[in-house]
């Protein structure tokens, strides 16, 4: 009776989410709006991990600056 099975399930769910999001980002790499939306969804999924959430938010910020979307 440990938390190990549920921890493994949570980890595999997170890994799957990252892999699916990465594949979608690759698919939409030429569509900056969709790319940022996907990154935002991924950043939200890391609400409990501030360092990873910040990484995705920084990436979004770089895309906005690159495209001149400074209001974003």
Gaussian input, Z-matrix of N, CA and C with variables (Angstrom, degrees):
# hf/3-21g

backbone

0 1
 N
 C     1     B1
 C     2     B2     1     A1
 N     3     B3     2     A2     1     D1
 C     4     B4     3     A3     2     D2
 C     5     B5     4     A4     3     D3
 N     6     B6     5     A5     4     D4
 C     7     B7     6     A6     5     D5
 C     8     B8     7     A7     6     D6
 N     9     B9     8     A8     7     D7
 C    10    B10     9     A9     8     D8
 C    11    B11    10    A10     9     D9
 N    12    B12    11    A11    10    D10
 C    13    B13    12    A12    11    D11
 C    14    B14    13    A13    12    D12
 N    15    B15    14    A14    13    D13
 C    16    B16    15    A15    14    D14
 C    17    B17    16    A16    15    D15
 N    18    B18    17    A17    16    D16
 C    19    B19    18    A18    17    D17
 C    20    B20    19    A19    18    D18
 N    21    B21    20    A20    19    D19
 C    22    B22    21    A21    20    D20
 C    23    B23    22    A22    21    D21
 N    24    B24    23    A23    22    D22
 C    25    B25    24    A24    23    D23
 C    26    B26    25    A25    24    D24
 N    27    B27    26    A26    25    D25
 C    28    B28    27    A27    26    D26
 C    29    B29    28    A28    27    D27
 N    30    B30    29    A29    28    D28
 C    31    B31    30    A30    29    D29
 C    32    B32    31    A31    30    D30
 N    33    B33    32    A32    31    D31
 C    34    B34    33    A33    32    D32
 C    35    B35    34    A34    33    D33
 N    36    B36    35    A35    34    D34
 C    37    B37    36    A36    35    D35
 C    38    B38    37    A37    36    D36
 N    39    B39    38    A38    37    D37
 C    40    B40    39    A39    38    D38
 C    41    B41    40    A40    39    D39
 N    42    B42    41    A41    40    D40
 C    43    B43    42    A42    41    D41
 C    44    B44    43    A43    42    D42
 N    45    B45    44    A44    43    D43
 C    46    B46    45    A45    44    D44
 C    47    B47    46    A46    45    D45
 N    48    B48    47    A47    46    D46
 C    49    B49    48    A48    47    D47
 C    50    B50    49    A49    48    D48
 N    51    B51    50    A50    49    D49
 C    52    B52    51    A51    50    D50
 C    53    B53    52    A52    51    D51
 N    54    B54    53    A53    52    D52
 C    55    B55    54    A54    53    D53
 C    56    B56    55    A55    54    D54
 N    57    B57    56    A56    55    D55
 C    58    B58    57    A57    56    D56
 C    59    B59    58    A58    57    D57
 N    60    B60    59    A59    58    D58
 C    61    B61    60    A60    59    D59
 C    62    B62    61    A61    60    D60
 N    63    B63    62    A62    61    D61
 C    64    B64    63    A63    62    D62
 C    65    B65    64    A64    63    D63
 N    66    B66    65    A65    64    D64
 C    67    B67    66    A66    65    D65
 C    68    B68    67    A67    66    D66
 N    69    B69    68    A68    67    D67
 C    70    B70    69    A69    68    D68
 C    71    B71    70    A70    69    D69
 N    72    B72    71    A71    70    D70
 C    73    B73    72    A72    71    D71
 C    74    B74    73    A73    72    D72
 N    75    B75    74    A74    73    D73
 C    76    B76    75    A75    74    D74
 C    77    B77    76    A76    75    D75
 N    78    B78    77    A77    76    D76
 C    79    B79    78    A78    77    D77
 C    80    B80    79    A79    78    D78
 N    81    B81    80    A80    79    D79
 C    82    B82    81    A81    80    D80
 C    83    B83    82    A82    81    D81
 N    84    B84    83    A83    82    D82
 C    85    B85    84    A84    83    D83
 C    86    B86    85    A85    84    D84
 N    87    B87    86    A86    85    D85
 C    88    B88    87    A87    86    D86
 C    89    B89    88    A88    87    D87
 N    90    B90    89    A89    88    D88
 C    91    B91    90    A90    89    D89
 C    92    B92    91    A91    90    D90
 N    93    B93    92    A92    91    D91
 C    94    B94    93    A93    92    D92
 C    95    B95    94    A94    93    D93
 N    96    B96    95    A95    94    D94
 C    97    B97    96    A96    95    D95
 C    98    B98    97    A97    96    D96
 N    99    B99    98    A98    97    D97
 C   100   B100    99    A99    98    D98
 C   101   B101   100   A100    99    D99
 N   102   B102   101   A101   100   D100
 C   103   B103   102   A102   101   D101
 C   104   B104   103   A103   102   D102
 N   105   B105   104   A104   103   D103
 C   106   B106   105   A105   104   D104
 C   107   B107   106   A106   105   D105
 N   108   B108   107   A107   106   D106
 C   109   B109   108   A108   107   D107
 C   110   B110   109   A109   108   D108
 N   111   B111   110   A110   109   D109
 C   112   B112   111   A111   110   D110
 C   113   B113   112   A112   111   D111
 N   114   B114   113   A113   112   D112
 C   115   B115   114   A114   113   D113
 C   116   B116   115   A115   114   D114
 N   117   B117   116   A116   115   D115
 C   118   B118   117   A117   116   D116
 C   119   B119   118   A118   117   D117
 N   120   B120   119   A119   118   D118
 C   121   B121   120   A120   119   D119
 C   122   B122   121   A121   120   D120
 N   123   B123   122   A122   121   D121
 C   124   B124   123   A123   122   D122
 C   125   B125   124   A124   123   D123
 N   126   B126   125   A125   124   D124
 C   127   B127   126   A126   125   D125
 C   128   B128   127   A127   126   D126
 N   129   B129   128   A128   127   D127
 C   130   B130   129   A129   128   D128
 C   131   B131   130   A130   129   D129
 N   132   B132   131   A131   130   D130
 C   133   B133   132   A132   131   D131
 C   134   B134   133   A133   132   D132
 N   135   B135   134   A134   133   D133
 C   136   B136   135   A135   134   D134
 C   137   B137   136   A136   135   D135
 N   138   B138   137   A137   136   D136
 C   139   B139   138   A138   137   D137
 C   140   B140   139   A139   138   D138
 N   141   B141   140   A140   139   D139
 C   142   B142   141   A141   140   D140
 C   143   B143   142   A142   141   D141
 N   144   B144   143   A143   142   D142
 C   145   B145   144   A144   143   D143
 C   146   B146   145   A145   144   D144
 N   147   B147   146   A146   145   D145
 C   148   B148   147   A147   146   D146
 C   149   B149   148   A148   147   D147
 N   150   B150   149   A149   148   D148
 C   151   B151   150   A150   149   D149
 C   152   B152   151   A151   150   D150
 N   153   B153   152   A152   151   D151
 C   154   B154   153   A153   152   D152
 C   155   B155   154   A154   153   D153
 N   156   B156   155   A155   154   D154
 C   157   B157   156   A156   155   D155
 C   158   B158   157   A157   156   D156
 N   159   B159   158   A158   157   D157
 C   160   B160   159   A159   158   D158
 C   161   B161   160   A160   159   D159
 N   162   B162   161   A161   160   D160
 C   163   B163   162   A162   161   D161
 C   164   B164   163   A163   162   D162
 N   165   B165   164   A164   163   D163
 C   166   B166   165   A165   164   D164
 C   167   B167   166   A166   165   D165
 N   168   B168   167   A167   166   D166
 C   169   B169   168   A168   167   D167
 C   170   B170   169   A169   168   D168
 N   171   B171   170   A170   169   D169
 C   172   B172   171   A171   170   D170
 C   173   B173   172   A172   171   D171
 N   174   B174   173   A173   172   D172
 C   175   B175   174   A174   173   D173
 C   176   B176   175   A175   174   D174
 N   177   B177   176   A176   175   D175
 C   178   B178   177   A177   176   D176
 C   179   B179   178   A178   177   D177
 N   180   B180   179   A179   178   D178
 C   181   B181   180   A180   179   D179
 C   182   B182   181   A181   180   D180
 N   183   B183   182   A182   181   D181
 C   184   B184   183   A183   182   D182
 C   185   B185   184   A184   183   D183
 N   186   B186   185   A185   184   D184
 C   187   B187   186   A186   185   D185
 C   188   B188   187   A187   186   D186
 N   189   B189   188   A188   187   D187
 C   190   B190   189   A189   188   D188
 C   191   B191   190   A190   189   D189
 N   192   B192   191   A191   190   D190
 C   193   B193   192   A192   191   D191
 C   194   B194   193   A193   192   D192
 N   195   B195   194   A194   193   D193
 C   196   B196   195   A195   194   D194
 C   197   B197   196   A196   195   D195
 N   198   B198   197   A197   196   D196
 C   199   B199   198   A198   197   D197
 C   200   B200   199   A199   198   D198
 N   201   B201   200   A200   199   D199
 C   202   B202   201   A201   200   D200
 C   203   B203   202   A202   201   D201
 N   204   B204   203   A203   202   D202
 C   205   B205   204   A204   203   D203
 C   206   B206   205   A205   204   D204
 N   207   B207   206   A206   205   D205
 C   208   B208   207   A207   206   D206
 C   209   B209   208   A208   207   D207
 N   210   B210   209   A209   208   D208
 C   211   B211   210   A210   209   D209
 C   212   B212   211   A211   210   D210
 N   213   B213   212   A212   211   D211
 C   214   B214   213   A213   212   D212
 C   215   B215   214   A214   213   D213

   B1=1.4584
   B2=1.5288
   B3=1.3012
   B4=1.4623
   B5=1.5181
   B6=1.3025
   B7=1.4633
   B8=1.5238
   B9=1.3251
   B10=1.4652
   B11=1.5308
   B12=1.3375
   B13=1.4766
   B14=1.5390
   B15=1.3031
   B16=1.4717
   B17=1.5308
   B18=1.3223
   B19=1.4670
   B20=1.5274
   B21=1.3206
   B22=1.4654
   B23=1.5263
   B24=1.3185
   B25=1.4681
   B26=1.5341
   B27=1.3269
   B28=1.4648
   B29=1.5240
   B30=1.3173
   B31=1.4574
   B32=1.5244
   B33=1.3185
   B34=1.4650
   B35=1.5259
   B36=1.3177
   B37=1.4706
   B38=1.5331
   B39=1.3267
   B40=1.4663
   B41=1.5238
   B42=1.3271
   B43=1.4682
   B44=1.5211
   B45=1.3119
   B46=1.4615
   B47=1.5282
   B48=1.3188
   B49=1.4633
   B50=1.5226
   B51=1.3163
   B52=1.4689
   B53=1.5248
   B54=1.3269
   B55=1.4582
   B56=1.5263
   B57=1.3150
   B58=1.4635
   B59=1.5242
   B60=1.3151
   B61=1.4649
   B62=1.5217
   B63=1.3153
   B64=1.4635
   B65=1.5288
   B66=1.3121
   B67=1.4684
   B68=1.5203
   B69=1.3178
   B70=1.4600
   B71=1.5264
   B72=1.3287
   B73=1.4693
   B74=1.5245
   B75=1.3139
   B76=1.4678
   B77=1.5269
   B78=1.3100
   B79=1.4615
   B80=1.5307
   B81=1.3250
   B82=1.4650
   B83=1.5291
   B84=1.3284
   B85=1.4548
   B86=1.5276
   B87=1.3213
   B88=1.4644
   B89=1.5320
   B90=1.3138
   B91=1.4625
   B92=1.5263
   B93=1.3451
   B94=1.4668
   B95=1.5319
   B96=1.3141
   B97=1.4608
   B98=1.5291
   B99=1.2984
   B100=1.4667
   B101=1.5245
   B102=1.3163
   B103=1.4614
   B104=1.5244
   B105=1.3169
   B106=1.4637
   B107=1.5284
   B108=1.3237
   B109=1.4670
   B110=1.5264
   B111=1.3198
   B112=1.4670
   B113=1.5238
   B114=1.3281
   B115=1.4605
   B116=1.5267
   B117=1.3234
   B118=1.4628
   B119=1.5342
   B120=1.3224
   B121=1.4669
   B122=1.5238
   B123=1.3140
   B124=1.4618
   B125=1.5284
   B126=1.3137
   B127=1.4730
   B128=1.5238
   B129=1.3275
   B130=1.4644
   B131=1.5168
   B132=1.3163
   B133=1.4623
   B134=1.5298
   B135=1.3067
   B136=1.4663
   B137=1.5271
   B138=1.3111
   B139=1.4661
   B140=1.5261
   B141=1.3231
   B142=1.4667
   B143=1.5294
   B144=1.3287
   B145=1.4664
   B146=1.5368
   B147=1.3182
   B148=1.4682
   B149=1.5309
   B150=1.3237
   B151=1.4676
   B152=1.5340
   B153=1.3269
   B154=1.4665
   B155=1.5244
   B156=1.3183
   B157=1.4703
   B158=1.5254
   B159=1.3198
   B160=1.4658
   B161=1.5272
   B162=1.3201
   B163=1.4661
   B164=1.5224
   B165=1.3352
   B166=1.4638
   B167=1.5212
   B168=1.3272
   B169=1.4661
   B170=1.5288
   B171=1.3317
   B172=1.4726
   B173=1.5247
   B174=1.3053
   B175=1.4655
   B176=1.5270
   B177=1.3242
   B178=1.4674
   B179=1.5288
   B180=1.3162
   B181=1.4611
   B182=1.5286
   B183=1.3170
   B184=1.4721
   B185=1.5281
   B186=1.3354
   B187=1.4643
   B188=1.5283
   B189=1.3229
   B190=1.4631
   B191=1.5247
   B192=1.3055
   B193=1.4682
   B194=1.5250
   B195=1.3237
   B196=1.4723
   B197=1.5213
   B198=1.3323
   B199=1.4679
   B200=1.5253
   B201=1.3246
   B202=1.4621
   B203=1.5192
   B204=1.3150
   B205=1.4691
   B206=1.5202
   B207=1.3058
   B208=1.4589
   B209=1.5206
   B210=1.3321
   B211=1.4619
   B212=1.5237
   B213=1.3036
   B214=1.4626
   B215=1.5060
   A1=110.28
   A2=114.91
   A3=119.69
   A4=108.83
   A5=115.52
   A6=121.91
   A7=111.22
   A8=116.90
   A9=120.48
   A10=113.61
   A11=119.90
   A12=118.90
   A13=113.06
   A14=116.55
   A15=118.53
   A16=110.79
   A17=117.28
   A18=120.24
   A19=111.03
   A20=116.53
   A21=121.08
   A22=109.46
   A23=116.62
   A24=121.05
   A25=110.47
   A26=117.26
   A27=121.35
   A28=111.36
   A29=116.26
   A30=120.83
   A31=111.37
   A32=117.01
   A33=119.49
   A34=111.03
   A35=117.18
   A36=120.81
   A37=110.15
   A38=116.83
   A39=120.69
   A40=111.63
   A41=116.30
   A42=120.15
   A43=110.09
   A44=116.80
   A45=120.89
   A46=110.42
   A47=117.00
   A48=121.16
   A49=110.92
   A50=116.65
   A51=120.86
   A52=110.44
   A53=117.67
   A54=120.41
   A55=111.64
   A56=117.01
   A57=120.42
   A58=110.53
   A59=116.90
   A60=120.61
   A61=110.71
   A62=117.04
   A63=120.94
   A64=110.53
   A65=116.39
   A66=120.20
   A67=110.64
   A68=117.05
   A69=120.41
   A70=111.07
   A71=117.31
   A72=120.51
   A73=110.21
   A74=116.85
   A75=120.85
   A76=109.60
   A77=116.01
   A78=122.17
   A79=112.13
   A80=116.67
   A81=121.92
   A82=112.68
   A83=117.50
   A84=120.19
   A85=112.99
   A86=117.90
   A87=121.20
   A88=112.60
   A89=116.67
   A90=122.88
   A91=108.18
   A92=116.77
   A93=119.85
   A94=114.07
   A95=118.14
   A96=119.60
   A97=111.29
   A98=116.52
   A99=120.43
   A100=110.34
   A101=116.43
   A102=121.37
   A103=110.18
   A104=116.73
   A105=120.52
   A106=110.52
   A107=117.83
   A108=119.98
   A109=111.08
   A110=116.36
   A111=119.99
   A112=111.20
   A113=116.24
   A114=119.57
   A115=110.57
   A116=116.46
   A117=119.76
   A118=110.47
   A119=116.63
   A120=120.24
   A121=110.90
   A122=115.27
   A123=119.44
   A124=110.78
   A125=116.80
   A126=120.31
   A127=110.54
   A128=117.66
   A129=120.70
   A130=111.49
   A131=116.59
   A132=119.26
   A133=111.64
   A134=116.78
   A135=121.41
   A136=112.23
   A137=117.23
   A138=120.92
   A139=111.86
   A140=117.17
   A141=120.42
   A142=112.84
   A143=116.49
   A144=121.20
   A145=108.40
   A146=116.78
   A147=120.82
   A148=114.82
   A149=118.30
   A150=119.93
   A151=111.19
   A152=116.14
   A153=119.98
   A154=111.24
   A155=116.35
   A156=120.24
   A157=109.91
   A158=117.19
   A159=121.75
   A160=110.90
   A161=117.16
   A162=121.10
   A163=110.43
   A164=117.20
   A165=120.47
   A166=111.25
   A167=117.56
   A168=119.86
   A169=110.77
   A170=117.22
   A171=120.64
   A172=110.86
   A173=116.49
   A174=120.86
   A175=110.31
   A176=115.82
   A177=119.98
   A178=110.35
   A179=116.63
   A180=120.70
   A181=110.83
   A182=117.35
   A183=120.30
   A184=111.13
   A185=116.90
   A186=120.36
   A187=109.93
   A188=117.12
   A189=120.47
   A190=111.16
   A191=116.84
   A192=120.62
   A193=109.90
   A194=116.66
   A195=121.68
   A196=111.52
   A197=116.55
   A198=121.33
   A199=113.26
   A200=116.97
   A201=120.33
   A202=113.37
   A203=116.98
   A204=121.46
   A205=109.26
   A206=116.28
   A207=120.06
   A208=112.96
   A209=118.18
   A210=119.25
   A211=111.08
   A212=117.12
   A213=120.93
   A214=109.42
   D1=78.64
   D2=177.09
   D3=-124.17
   D4=173.99
   D5=178.48
   D6=-86.12
   D7=-0.36
   D8=-175.09
   D9=-55.55
   D10=-48.84
   D11=-179.47
   D12=-59.29
   D13=-41.48
   D14=-179.92
   D15=-71.70
   D16=-32.84
   D17=176.21
   D18=-65.56
   D19=-40.67
   D20=178.23
   D21=-64.94
   D22=-42.65
   D23=178.74
   D24=-61.02
   D25=-44.89
   D26=178.06
   D27=-62.16
   D28=-42.48
   D29=-179.69
   D30=-64.17
   D31=-44.95
   D32=179.83
   D33=-65.79
   D34=-33.88
   D35=176.59
   D36=-64.87
   D37=-43.20
   D38=178.73
   D39=-65.18
   D40=-41.68
   D41=179.06
   D42=-63.07
   D43=-43.36
   D44=178.73
   D45=-61.69
   D46=-42.89
   D47=179.01
   D48=-59.91
   D49=-45.00
   D50=179.96
   D51=-64.51
   D52=-43.91
   D53=-179.43
   D54=-64.45
   D55=-42.03
   D56=178.97
   D57=-66.45
   D58=-43.05
   D59=179.80
   D60=-65.29
   D61=-39.86
   D62=178.68
   D63=-62.76
   D64=-42.75
   D65=178.33
   D66=-63.64
   D67=-42.17
   D68=179.00
   D69=-66.42
   D70=-38.59
   D71=178.97
   D72=-63.93
   D73=-40.27
   D74=177.59
   D75=-62.73
   D76=-40.52
   D77=179.73
   D78=-64.15
   D79=-32.81
   D80=-175.38
   D81=-111.87
   D82=25.33
   D83=-175.27
   D84=-63.31
   D85=-20.73
   D86=179.43
   D87=-95.93
   D88=2.42
   D89=178.27
   D90=-116.56
   D91=91.10
   D92=-172.76
   D93=-58.76
   D94=-35.59
   D95=-179.46
   D96=-66.80
   D97=-44.78
   D98=178.96
   D99=-66.94
   D100=-39.91
   D101=179.27
   D102=-59.93
   D103=-45.72
   D104=179.93
   D105=-66.99
   D106=-38.39
   D107=176.94
   D108=-61.04
   D109=-42.74
   D110=178.19
   D111=-64.61
   D112=-41.06
   D113=179.11
   D114=-65.94
   D115=-37.16
   D116=178.58
   D117=-64.37
   D118=-42.35
   D119=177.57
   D120=-60.40
   D121=-41.76
   D122=178.58
   D123=-66.91
   D124=-41.16
   D125=178.11
   D126=-60.76
   D127=-40.75
   D128=178.14
   D129=-62.60
   D130=-34.12
   D131=-179.32
   D132=-69.62
   D133=-15.79
   D134=178.79
   D135=-101.97
   D136=28.18
   D137=-179.69
   D138=-56.63
   D139=-31.34
   D140=-178.60
   D141=-88.08
   D142=-2.32
   D143=179.76
   D144=-127.90
   D145=84.83
   D146=-172.72
   D147=-55.83
   D148=-35.88
   D149=-177.93
   D150=-64.73
   D151=-43.94
   D152=179.36
   D153=-70.85
   D154=-37.76
   D155=177.18
   D156=-60.58
   D157=-43.87
   D158=179.68
   D159=-63.51
   D160=-37.14
   D161=178.47
   D162=-58.38
   D163=-47.11
   D164=-179.56
   D165=-69.90
   D166=-37.26
   D167=178.02
   D168=-66.20
   D169=-37.35
   D170=175.87
   D171=-63.71
   D172=-40.46
   D173=178.40
   D174=-62.99
   D175=-42.45
   D176=177.19
   D177=-61.25
   D178=-42.60
   D179=-179.31
   D180=-62.35
   D181=-40.59
   D182=178.42
   D183=-62.25
   D184=-40.21
   D185=178.66
   D186=-65.04
   D187=-42.48
   D188=179.44
   D189=-62.67
   D190=-43.36
   D191=179.37
   D192=-64.62
   D193=-45.02
   D194=-179.93
   D195=-57.83
   D196=-38.38
   D197=-177.33
   D198=-93.07
   D199=1.90
   D200=178.21
   D201=74.69
   D202=18.81
   D203=178.66
   D204=-89.69
   D205=63.12
   D206=-172.25
   D207=-69.93
   D208=-23.20
   D209=178.68
   D210=-69.57
   D211=-22.17
   D212=178.44
   D213=-74.38

